Every structure is written in structure tokens, then in C-alpha cells.
Amino acid sequence: MFGWTGKLLHVDLTSGTCERREIPTEILHAYLGGRGLGVRLMREYFRLDPFDPQMPLIFAVGPLCGTNSPTAARLACVSRSPLTGTIYDCSAGGRFAWRLKAAGLDAVFITGKSVKPSVLSIDGDRAEIVAAGELWGKGVRETVAALKERGSVTAIGPAGENGVLFANIMMGEGNSIGRGGLGAVMGAKLLKAITVQGEGTTGTADRERFDAARADVMRLFRASPVIFGELGIAEYGTPALVDLMAQRRMAPTENFKSTFFAQSANYSGPAIRKECGARKEGCYGCPIQCKKASAKGEPLPEYETVNHFGALNGISDLHAIVKANTLCNELGLDTISAAATLSAFGEARGRFPDPAEVDRLLSDIAFRRGDGELLSLGSRRAAESLGKAGLSMSVKSLELPAYDPRGAYGMALAYVTSNRGGCHLRAYPISHEILRKPVPTDRFSFSGKARIIKIAEDVNAAVDSLVACKFAFFGATLEEYGELLSAVTGVEYGPEQLKEIGERIYLTERFYNCANGFSMKDDLLPERFYTEPGSAGEGIEIPPLDRGRFQEELQKYYRIRGLTPDGTFADASFLQKLP
Amino acid sequence: MKDQIEKYIGKLLADRSAAPGAIAIAAQDDVLIASGNPELAKLAGNTLSRLNSLALVVARPSLPFAEFLIKRAGKGESFILPQDTETRTFLHDIPFLRREEVSGDAAPELARLLGSRKGVIVEGVGIVAVGAITVEQAFINYSSVFHSTFVKYLQDLLSEGFKLPGEREAFESFKNEWLRPLSAEGLHFRDSLSLNKEEILDEIERVGRYTVERGLVDSFFGNISAQAGELIYISQTAASLDELRGCIDPVPADNSSTTGITASSELLAHRKIFEETGARVILHGHPKFAVIMSMLCDRKKECAIKDCWKECPHVRDLGGTPVVAGEIGAGGLAKRVPPVIGASGSAIVYGHGVFTLGRTGFAEAFKSMVDVENFCREEYFRQLETKA
């Protein structure tokens, strides 16, 4: 078999056993890897409580990982989110995924709960569970440093140990498995870290075809201003979006009360380059290298992070924002949810936190002390507890990122149809509504958006299962990635087949969610977006969303998906018909 | 979506790439709609309903070149491989179906082919192109295939001559009837562009429209810029040259803002050209004869370089206009064009298109592009005649 190893490491922390098992080839062919494979492996477990010891925590790479396919040295982590209650996956890069594949594994399936804090150590064919010793209670940086001799490290910080509902799992290089609180799932298993090293290589079925497909991908990267343009993300990282979002009047500001922050240029891409000496960093083998680090090697914040610690909390000091980002990385906190929760808290009490208070509150959240105890539950639970439920800017309890839905109607729809809650990366309509890739669409129109969102969700479910980076698709398409996949595996995959796989994955996730009680009542945006306008300027008006038109498009979306008007499945045996 | 369908049927007629009465477009939201020629609309609808995409164009091209390419293809061949940049970058290759392969319902086979390519040629039917997320995208893909097949057929004619019955007559008809004289006569340009933003935007918009209306370039193939002090105004990526309103980015010369992340992928080339030449405006398009002629090279047989479009270090000449290699975007184009464009005010990029300059405004740039294309057109016919 080319591409896949066909092997899964089954880890039972309760019994302390690690066992290599076969993954059926037909499952790999039907779900690819990453998100798809993880979601498929959740079929027997998705009803469990996220903190149930038997709840699996799955790390899965894809068939392109280990080859020099551009942007594919990534993995997906899959489980059920304690923050949202939905099935949950997150894609992450760095070096861990590549080494996991080199250890001969397509996935690691971790279940059970350790008696005492532990570390899972994988070294080629060998895997063992060792005591975490003094590491429990330590920050991410110290943990990674202590384990680096064992290879690549992924670890939780105090936030994960203490069950913060938006705790991350941090990759050793500063990347994160973020948003949905899988760090808390890992913490509940008393698993502090996983280390991996391996020497294996991933074979390619047709080297000539692979080289041609890779050249096609690279040509498209070069032709994409968003990727390799002189103002693009390879140069400035995702903060390249700061200026654009300000100009488009859709930068969420002061808990989404407005959509323009006059001081945003303080933390734009050029400002970060100038002030922090940003240099290129990135995932293993990635040609884009969108991550940026300071001269001292400190990972610098992404677009969502600078906006949310910036505009969303009314903070204009770049260095304070960088510090908040570093603190979140160290504590193992999701930056978007952390900043958005602080913002909701700020509006609820009538005062947004200043930089010093941000730092204190972040620590309090991670250690669940003082106000941090309440804030560790995320904005939805915190706002409800404060009697101001409407101030949580979230969908399915997941805090919205830095794209105001009043400024891009496809994004508005995509937030509510996302299976993991308020996330920009499922359908990712910013790609065409703002960045004009692959072609521009009218951001102030719902016309055609239900179908567009559906198609994009399918495409991205496939992308997350390959596992490739979304940024690659600002240039390349499934046409070129299908070629890469066919060349690597020797199995023919075209764009339509990949979209079909994506649709299968998306519907499986939705089915899991519906089985756990989710329906149209959860596909809601916060009330603010239907009643309050955003900030007008430069000839752009940002009116409230038209609720009737929004609902009409949502119903269209359900019809296109084959769902009932309530957004659920008419056929209870849906899963049994899938591979 | 109905308005979108009407719009793009109109554009296919206006740019004369499709035959009147032989155009259909299908689009699907929660329901499928298809409009245009009834037979083609049925095929469009049946094909699109099998695809996880939003729109599909089926149209008979106004020229029989794609059809001839199929007939000229060897037995057993199933796709054509034009060498222009458009195909290389975005289409890769163009599959075709012969008449005998579509005797019954062509939709399933078409859907299979479109499952991995943006456009397909069907003998006896025409060009079928899919748009993953918009009707406009299907139109762009149709235009791309039309452009690529135009370029390849004329290239093949030059190297292989006429082979099929009716080809010569069709070509004569194309030359004498389809092609129109290309000129800048009767167009109005501002002589000297001011630094006023509104004036600049208005002029770029108007010039973009002229390029398409005069048939100098197809709608989506090119970009336009003007320098104004510390700003470069440049058309956005994937912008239609005849619809540039709201699609022009002001980019600070010192990159102090990244607002222009949506600017054309040729921003760097434009910036370097401005720096190198002191020009006021730049016009870039993909006129077809310039693309064809740029790929002719006397030294191909003995030259060791095979990736001519990006590796060729030589500067060739077409009627006083330098021809250089270079890939689009962050490829070598931004390095190779600026040093050569200053002397003549124009440059051709291998397999790609033409850049022209205006020292004070667009009149010079537009006329330059017309002159380059007219020279290439005449030179093409001269060489074809000589061969014949």
C-alpha cells in the first residue's frame, strides 16, 4: 500500500496498553485520513460525554503526509468537544504529524484514563506510557523542552489539566489544536503529552506523475497574490488580513458592537514585521511558511488573535497583544475563545480589560481561580451566568472569529452550518467573498450562497482529511490535490470523488450532532447581528442581517443537504449505509 | 441566478466566442435551472445535476478550431495540450469526446470528465465548462478553453499546415469575416492623467472596457495599473477588465498596508516596471496573436532548454517588441519584463501576453498594445502564407 501505513496505535490509558492494529483499507479509501478517518473512528463513541474516560482522543494524519506534497505535513485531532458538545476536529501543522507517519502510523486512538499523570511516548515501532513525573502543572514551553529528546512533542498546559473548556493541545513548534477544548479532554485522561519520532518513509506509487502535480500546485501558489504575492501570507502571515478587514469594515470590535477599530494599523502585518522583526516560520516542508516568529523565536500572533486581543477588547498596543498570545500558548488556551470570552465579560460589566488585566485574567482562567473559574467555561456559559446571554458572540458555544458576519453573508451562513460551531474554516467563504479566490462573489448577497457553502464544506472536509492546509486552496484546487493523491496512493481520485468523500464526512458529523440533540435551534447567530448595524465607512454600509432572507437561505441549505426543515435526518439508519 | 445566466449568455455573444442560438447555461441552488438553446440546456442540466458544482456552460464556439483540433488528434488520443500559460496554469489539459463517444446521453460521460477538469470539448456539440461556485466561473472556464484552443489551433496550423477538408475555407472565413480590424481609433483617453483618485479609477475602468470591446483581450485576461505618487492603483485579481468598478486596489508604494492583498498577481511586475521606467500607466492583456507568436522560436530543435516559458534566458524580438520568458505571479516575469520594456514601451511574455506602458496616460499604452497585436497578426498570416 502506498500513501497509507494501514496502522493505528490503540492506546488504553486505563490498562496502560499500546497496541498496533490494522485499519481496513476500504475505510482509508473512503475517508482518506485526518478528519475523515477520525470522524469515522468515532462512530461507536460519539454519544459519550467528552470527559467520559472511554471518549477517544484521536490523532490522524493523511496519505500525503510524509511526501513532499505542499502543505500536507499536518494532522487532525478528533473527539467530542466539551465546549460545544459537538463532534470536533482540528487540523494542526508543525513537525509532529510528519514524525507520526514516519513511525508507521496513520492514527493514534487514545482511550481510557491514566491513574496518574502520564506521557505517551512513540518511537518507531515501540510505544509506551510513562509517568509524567514533575511535568504535571508545568507550562507548555517547559514541558516541550523537558521531552524534546524523545522527538516531536504535543502537550497540554495548565488549562488542559484544569479542564478549561477551551483548552488547547499545543504542538511543540507553537502550532495548536485549538478552539473546541480538546486540551481538556486530554487533561481529563491525565495525559500530559505525547512524543513521537520515527524513521520511516512514505512511498509514492508514481513519482513522475507526482512531480508533475507538485509543479502544477507550485505554479498556482506563485499565481496567487494571497499566498506568494508581495502583500500575501507568505510575507506577512495571516495578519496580512488586518488592513483588508479594516478597509472592508468587518473587523469585529468591542464584542462585535462595531466593525472598525481605528488603531488596527498598530497590529497589522507590516507593523508586526517592523516592531517584532517577524521572520518566516512554518510547518515541516511547507513552501508557504505563513507562521511568523520574532527574532528571538517567539511565535507571533495570527490574524484572529491580534484582532480579538486588539479590536475586540479595545486594545491597540501590539506588544500587549503579542504577550497575551504568548501567555495563551504557554498556558494552553485557545486565543480566539479566550479573547472573545474576555470581551463578552468586558461588555457585561461595562469595561473591557486593559492589557495588565488581560494577563491576569488569562492566568486565572487557566488555573480556574477568581473570575477565571466562570470564564473558563467560555463566553456562552459565562454570559448566561451573568444574566446577559445575548453578549456571547458564539454559535453552538464556539466563539466567533474575526470576520464579522454582517460584512460577508456567506460567512454568516457558514457560521451556523459549521458542524463544530462558530468557525470560519469549515466553508471558509472569506476565500471568495473577500480574497477573490477562486473567483469573487458578492459579499452582500445571499444569492447562491446555500449551494456555495454546501460545496465548500464538502471540499474542505476532504482537504481536512488529506490533511492539507486551507491556505493552499487560495491557489490550488482539488484538481491538483487529486492528482497528488492519485500519484502517491496509486488509487484514482478526482475532485468530484473527493467532494463526495467530503460530503460523507460532513453528513456523518451532522448526524452525530443531531443524534446528540442538535437541530435548527442551534443553527443560530447571536441576536446582535440581526438588530444592530456595523460601522460604516469608505462608502461601505454594514446594515444588520435580514433575518427573513437568512432563514430562507438556511432552509435552502437544508434542502440541498437532504435534511428535514428542522435541519435533521429523516433516515435514522443513515450511518449504516456508509462505509 | 436567472439574471446571472442572462448576463453571461449576453457576454458570450458580445465577445463573439460562442455562436448565437447555440448557448445554454445551467445553474443549481436548491433547484436546477437551465436556459438557452433547448437541446444544449437539457444537456447542461443533465450534466450539472450529476456534479457537486454550481453552474455549467454548454456552447458551440463561434470558430470551428476546437472541432478541428479533435479531428487532427491521433487515434487513441483523448485530450489536447495547448502550450499557453492559461492552459498550463489553470486547465492543465483539455479532454475531448469524439462524436461516436456521445451517441446516446452524453451527460454521464461529460460529468465524469468534468469531475476532474474545468472544461471539455465535445465534437458536434462544443465547449462544456463548469463553474464550481459561480456562473461567472463557468463563463471564465469557457473563455479559457476558447482562448487555449484558438491559440493551439493556430499554432498547429503554422507548424503542420492544413490537413482536413474544409479547414482552409474555414480559416479564410475566420481571417476575412470573424476577425475585425484592430485599432484605437475613436477611443477617448485623458492625455495626461492627474493624481486625482476618482479620475484615475474612472480612466482605468474605461480603458478596461475598451480592451474588451475592441476585442483586444478577453474579459478576464489581464490587468491594468496607474501610478500616482505614493500609490499604485491596480486592478484586483480575477477581475473582469470590462467590469472594474469597485475592483481597483490602491497599494502604498512602501507596503505600509496590505490592503492590496487582493490586487492582481502581477502587482510586483507592475511595481518593478514603474520603478525601472518611470511610466505612469501599465496595460497588460493576453491578445491571442501575440501569445501565439511569442511561442515561436527558431532554436527549439537545437536548444537544450525545454521549459521555455520560464527558463529561456534569451530576449527575442517581434517587430521591435522584446519577448521574454517568465511565469506569472511570483515567478520570473517580474524580473524579466522590467529591464526590457523601457526602450520600446512594450514587452511580450512567452505564451502569456503583452505589457505596454504609457508615459502620461493610457492612449500610448493602448495604441502600443494594438500595434503589437496587429504586428503579430500580420506576421502570423505572412508566415502561414510563406509555409503554404
Interface residues (C-beta under 8 A of the other chain):
Chain A: D216 R219 L220 F221 R222 A223 S224 P225 V226 F228 G229 E230 L231 G232 Y236 A240 L241 V242 D243 L244 Q247 A265 S268 G269 P270 H432 I434 L435 R436 K437 P438 V439 P440 T441 S447 G448 A450 R451 I452 I455 A456 D458 T477 E479 G482 G494 P495 E496 Q497 K499 E500 E503 K556 R559 I560
Chain B: M1 Q4 A27 Q28 D29 D30 L51 N52 S53 L54 R88 T89 F90 H92 A111 L114 G115 S116 R117 K118 G131 A132 I133 T134 E136 Q137 I140 Q236 T237 A238 A239 C247 V251 N255 S256 S257 T258 T259 G260 I261 T262 A263 S264 S265 L267 L268 R271 E327 I328 G329 A330 G331
